Amino acid sequence: MKRKWTRRNGVIHLTLSDPPRLSGPADDWTAYLEKRGFEVTKPARTILSAIQMEPPIPHMTRVAIFLGYLFSAGVRTTKNIRREITRRKWLTPHPALAPFLRDFLSDEEIAQMGLEEIVTLHTPYGGKLLDIDKGRLETAPGGEDEHWHEEHGFACEIP
């Protein structure tokens, strides 16, 4: 199977094209992921219900996922990762990027990247970020001073 992503200088690059277009409420998105075999935790459902899902993702979206090891343990914080995103002139993603990534990448592909989880660095909702973990979509702490493990990846959009 052909790999859907490339790795350059510690950053995973991929393109989401033709994401599913579900026109209903966030519950439709939860049901869609569950039909695809993924668990959606209750806190993740809360975020999905709180956000405006349409139109979150254009026809084609370029995504960058920073690998946690790019940042030393003492500075691997949300604030510093966001600072690097800004320096590169990349974008804070819409929260809907998380369910699309969860659907697009298998657990095996995430492991091949050397990651255990992918945190979507959208604007926090209720102090939480959406987090792609093995077999599920869940939440992670969204505080700017949050420290992360090197096995985490951090997703943003590339203009």
Number of C-alpha atoms within 10 A of each C-alpha: 3 4 8 12 14 12 14 7 8 13 19 18 18 19 16 17 13 11 16 12 13 13 11 10 14 21 13 14 23 21 14 16 19 16 10 11 12 19 18 22 13 12 17 24 18 16 21 24 16 12 15 14 20 14 11 14 20 12 11 11 17 14 23 23 22 24 23 23 16 15 16 11 13 8 15 20 20 19 16 16 19 19 12 13 21 12 9 10 12 16 18 17 19 19 23 22 24 26 24 16 20 22 21 15 13 13 17 12 14 18 13 11 18 16 19 18 19 26 25 29 28 23 15 17 18 12 12 19 24 29 26 27 20 18 15 20 28 23 24 18 19 21 14 14 13 14 16 20 17 17 15 22 28 23 27 23 23 18 9
